[in-house]
Amino acid sequence: MQIPTVTLNSGHRMPVAGYGTWPLQGRAATDAVLAALAAGYRLVDTAASYGNEDAVGAAVRESGLPRAELFVTTKLRGSDQGRGSTRAALEASLERLGLDYVDLYLIHWPLPAVGRYTDSYAEMADLHREGLIRTLGVSNFLPEHIAAVVAETGIVPAVDQLQVSPSHARAGLVAAVRGGGTVVQAWSPLERNTGVLGNAGIVAAADRLGVTPAQVVLRWLVQRGLTVVPHSSDPGRQRANADLFGFELTGEDMTAVDSVAQLPVKQDPATWEEF
Ligand SMILES: NC(=O)c1ccc[n+]([C@@H]2O[C@H](COP(=O)([O-])OP(=O)(O)OC[C@H]3O[C@@H](n4cnc5c(N)ncnc54)[C@H](OP(=O)(O)O)[C@@H]3O)[C@@H](O)[C@H]2O)c1
């Protein structure tokens, strides 16, 4: 399975669909990443706070795939934000991953009340110039947070990883972030299988197309111009979740997903704190 790529503002190419590794750890995480790589995923999404960078690194080594074919994303946790600590955090992540660079480094949450995200991003820009980070990105950043890091460094984040899914379509936020030249990558795109995959309109579209409801949801995100990082621990669901490029949703299918009742996000980036 060949997953298409999008060219980022760094000049590097990122797969449109990647494999999310939370909440797996240890050998289970390594085995799941190996299965995902065997299915055709090339982007692996981890984070310092997931406690599985070592397991992801083991899978990268055991896969035998050339490093250049892989796209590894990790994230700066809140407790490591700031000048000096950002460099140390990235170096520790690289050590756990067993890699000498990451393809994409994200600030996990802006934590505006802490007030260190612009300093963190400025230090990431240094690490980018040194070659330890191929592409700079952010996660859970609202447009005002992106504007602040651009004002500090002149570098537009290539990617903003945001919670986007049928019940949290966030059309205005997505349009604003994309309008500034940042690719949006949807986290929890399947809403952790808490109900939306049983939505009647989504199930009807899936039945007509001969795909799963999860594929309809992920394809809806891709057709809106987003990229996705679904997680599954099951090799069959992993494969289906990346098999999004051999079918297309009609306008009616898109409207059916657009019509899902909207819910507020529980983790509002303006106030959410995790370290
Ligand atoms: N930047 C951030 O702040 C942030 C926050 C949260 C997550 N993330 C990233 O985003 C990734 C994805 O988000 P997520 O893991 O929270 O949620 P998700 O991908 O929306 O959902 C994963 C859940 O859905 C189930 N599932 C997967 N495929 C399915 C299918 N085809 N049919 C039915 N159920 C299916 C999985 O169960 P099985 O394992 O049994 O298949 C798992 O319980 C994470 O792994 C992580 O890498 C980032």
The ligand as a Tripos MOL2 file, in Angstrom:
@<TRIPOS>MOLECULE
LIG
   48    52     1     0     0
SMALL
NO_CHARGES

@<TRIPOS>ATOM
      1 N1         -1.2510   15.9630   19.8840 N.am      1 LIG1
      2 C1         -2.0700   15.5260   20.8170 C.2       1 LIG1
      3 O1         -2.3530   16.2270   21.7960 O.2       1 LIG1
      4 C2         -2.6530   14.1520   20.7100 C.ar      1 LIG1
      5 C3         -3.6900   13.7630   21.5810 C.ar      1 LIG1
      6 C4         -4.2290   12.4890   21.4330 C.ar      1 LIG1
      7 C5         -3.7490   11.6330   20.4560 C.ar      1 LIG1
      8 N2         -2.7140   12.0150   19.6380 N.ar      1 LIG1
      9 C6         -2.1740   11.1070   18.5890 C.3       1 LIG1
     10 O2         -3.2320   10.7640   17.7130 O.3       1 LIG1
     11 C7         -3.3110    9.3460   17.6160 C.3       1 LIG1
     12 C8         -4.7380    8.9040   17.3420 C.3       1 LIG1
     13 O3         -5.6180    9.3620   18.3360 O.3       1 LIG1
     14 P1         -6.2930    8.4040   19.4310 P.3       1 LIG1
     15 O4         -5.4610    7.2010   19.5730 O.co2     1 LIG1
     16 O5         -6.5760    9.2330   20.6140 O.co2     1 LIG1
     17 O6         -7.7160    8.0630   18.8140 O.3       1 LIG1
     18 P2         -8.3150    7.4190   17.4730 P.3       1 LIG1
     19 O7         -7.2580    7.1410   16.4720 O.co2     1 LIG1
     20 O8         -9.4490    8.3000   17.0940 O.co2     1 LIG1
     21 O9         -8.9640    6.0850   17.9940 O.3       1 LIG1
     22 C9         -8.2410    4.9670   18.4110 C.3       1 LIG1
     23 C10        -9.2350    3.9700   18.9680 C.3       1 LIG1
     24 O10       -10.1670    3.5960   17.9350 O.3       1 LIG1
     25 C11       -10.1620    2.1980   17.7460 C.3       1 LIG1
     26 N3        -10.1540    1.9510   16.2930 N.ar      1 LIG1
     27 C12        -9.1370    2.1750   15.4400 C.ar      1 LIG1
     28 N4         -9.4950    1.8410   14.1930 N.ar      1 LIG1
     29 C13       -10.7610    1.4090   14.2470 C.ar      1 LIG1
     30 C14       -11.6600    0.9230   13.2770 C.ar      1 LIG1
     31 N5        -11.2890    0.8260   11.9910 N.pl3     1 LIG1
     32 N6        -12.8910    0.5560   13.6940 N.ar      1 LIG1
     33 C15       -13.2500    0.6230   15.0090 C.ar      1 LIG1
     34 N7        -12.4170    1.0860   15.9800 N.ar      1 LIG1
     35 C16       -11.1810    1.4660   15.6050 C.ar      1 LIG1
     36 C17        -8.8950    1.6870   18.3890 C.3       1 LIG1
     37 O11        -9.1170    0.4120   18.9490 O.3       1 LIG1
     38 P3         -8.2200   -0.8660   18.4820 P.3       1 LIG1
     39 O12        -6.8300   -0.5520   18.9520 O.co2     1 LIG1
     40 O13        -8.8530   -1.9900   19.1940 O.co2     1 LIG1
     41 O14        -8.3500   -0.9500   16.9890 O.co2     1 LIG1
     42 C18        -8.6210    2.7060   19.4780 C.3       1 LIG1
     43 O15        -9.3210    2.3580   20.6600 O.3       1 LIG1
     44 C19        -2.7460    8.8450   18.9650 C.3       1 LIG1
     45 O16        -2.3830    7.4850   18.9100 O.3       1 LIG1
     46 C20        -1.6020    9.7960   19.1420 C.3       1 LIG1
     47 O17        -0.4840    9.3650   18.3740 O.3       1 LIG1
     48 C21        -2.1840   13.2710   19.7580 C.ar      1 LIG1
@<TRIPOS>BOND
     1     1     2 1
     2     2     3 2
     3     2     4 1
     4     4     5 ar
     5     4    48 ar
     6     5     6 ar
     7     6     7 ar
     8     7     8 ar
     9     8     9 1
    10     8    48 ar
    11     9    10 1
    12     9    46 1
    13    10    11 1
    14    11    12 1
    15    11    44 1
    16    12    13 1
    17    13    14 1
    18    14    15 2
    19    14    16 1
    20    14    17 1
    21    17    18 1
    22    18    19 2
    23    18    20 1
    24    18    21 1
    25    21    22 1
    26    22    23 1
    27    23    24 1
    28    23    42 1
    29    24    25 1
    30    25    26 1
    31    25    36 1
    32    26    27 ar
    33    26    35 ar
    34    27    28 ar
    35    28    29 ar
    36    29    30 ar
    37    29    35 ar
    38    30    31 1
    39    30    32 ar
    40    32    33 ar
    41    33    34 ar
    42    34    35 ar
    43    36    37 1
    44    36    42 1
    45    37    38 1
    46    38    39 2
    47    38    40 1
    48    38    41 1
    49    42    43 1
    50    44    45 1
    51    44    46 1
    52    46    47 1
@<TRIPOS>SUBSTRUCTURE
     1 LIG1         1 GROUP 0 **** ****
